[in-house]
Amino acid sequence: QVQLVESGGGLVEAGGSLRLSCAASGRTFSSYDMGWFRQAPGKERELVGLISRSGVSTSYSDSVKGRFTVSRDNAKNTVYLQMNSLKAEDAAVYYCAARASAYSGFNSWGQGTQVTVSS
């Protein structure tokens, strides 16, 4: 497993942008696919973006497609979530998570970072 620490959350106006970062410990970061999830009060946790271990492949939920971008820097053991054109409904606690393979599930999680969007 890897240890994950998110940062970059905060308060932003609707239409604004934020970039979240997730720093991983350990020397095997490039062995993990990375996901960004979010959970709003009273709602289920949602996978919003996924990036393959090489960074070549990404996928997004329909709710954020075209507005959010996941990227990673394996040399820095960091994955990013660039969020543009933020909406009130994007407000949530955002988590990064790691999985060793598509079959293993996400078994390493960060503590989360709060994103608040004012309208």
C-alpha positions in Angstrom: 0.0 0.0 0.0 0.9 3.6 -0.3 0.2 6.5 2.0 -1.7 9.4 0.3 -2.1 13.0 1.4 -4.4 15.4 -0.5 -4.1 19.2 -0.5 -5.4 22.1 -2.4 -9.0 22.2 -1.4 -10.8 25.4 -0.3 -13.5 27.9 -1.1 -14.0 29.0 -4.7 -16.7 30.9 -6.5 -18.9 29.1 -9.0 -17.1 29.2 -12.4 -13.7 29.3 -10.8 -10.9 26.7 -10.7 -9.0 24.7 -8.2 -6.2 22.2 -8.5 -6.0 19.4 -6.0 -2.8 17.4 -5.3 -2.3 14.0 -3.9 1.2 13.1 -2.7 2.1 9.5 -2.3 4.8 8.0 -0.2 6.9 5.0 -1.2 8.9 4.1 -4.3 6.2 2.2 -6.1 3.8 5.0 -7.0 4.1 4.3 -10.7 2.8 0.8 -10.0 -0.7 2.1 -9.1 -3.7 3.4 -11.0 -5.0 6.5 -9.2 -8.5 7.6 -8.8 -10.1 10.8 -7.5 -13.4 10.4 -5.7 -15.8 12.8 -4.0 -18.5 12.5 -1.5 -21.0 15.2 -0.7 -23.2 15.1 2.5 -26.0 12.6 2.1 -24.6 11.2 -1.2 -22.7 8.2 -2.1 -19.0 8.4 -2.9 -18.5 9.0 -6.6 -15.5 8.2 -8.8 -14.8 11.4 -10.8 -11.5 10.6 -12.5 -9.1 7.8 -13.0 -5.6 7.7 -14.5 -3.5 4.7 -15.4 -0.2 4.0 -13.8 1.7 5.3 -16.8 -0.6 8.4 -17.1 -1.5 7.5 -20.7 -5.1 6.6 -20.0 -7.7 8.7 -18.2 -11.4 8.4 -17.7 -14.0 10.7 -16.1 -17.6 10.6 -14.8 -20.1 12.3 -17.0 -20.7 14.9 -14.4 -17.2 16.3 -14.7 -16.1 15.4 -18.2 -14.8 18.4 -20.1 -14.2 20.3 -16.9 -11.9 18.2 -14.8 -8.5 16.8 -15.7 -6.5 14.2 -13.9 -2.8 14.1 -14.4 0.2 12.6 -12.6 3.9 13.1 -12.2 5.5 9.8 -11.3 8.9 11.4 -10.6 7.2 13.5 -7.9 4.9 10.7 -6.7 1.9 13.1 -7.1 -1.4 13.0 -8.9 -3.4 16.1 -9.6 -7.1 17.0 -10.2 -7.5 20.2 -12.2 -11.1 21.4 -11.7 -12.4 24.2 -14.0 -15.8 25.8 -14.3 -16.8 24.7 -10.9 -20.4 24.4 -10.0 -22.2 24.3 -6.7 -22.8 20.6 -7.1 -19.1 20.0 -7.2 -18.8 20.8 -3.6 -17.7 17.7 -1.6 -14.8 16.1 0.2 -12.4 14.9 -2.5 -10.3 11.8 -1.9 -7.5 10.3 -3.9 -7.1 6.5 -3.9 -4.7 3.9 -5.3 -5.2 0.5 -6.7 -2.6 -2.1 -7.8 -4.8 -3.4 -10.6 -8.4 -3.2 -11.9 -9.1 -6.4 -10.0 -7.8 -5.4 -6.6 -10.0 -2.4 -6.0 -8.9 0.9 -4.4 -7.3 -0.1 -1.1 -5.2 3.0 -0.2 -7.0 6.2 0.5 -6.1 9.7 1.5 -7.8 11.7 4.3 -9.7 13.9 1.9 -9.8 17.6 1.2 -12.9 19.8 1.3 -14.0 21.8 -1.8 -16.7 24.4 -1.2 -18.2 26.2 -4.1 -20.1 29.5 -3.5 -22.8 30.5 -5.9 
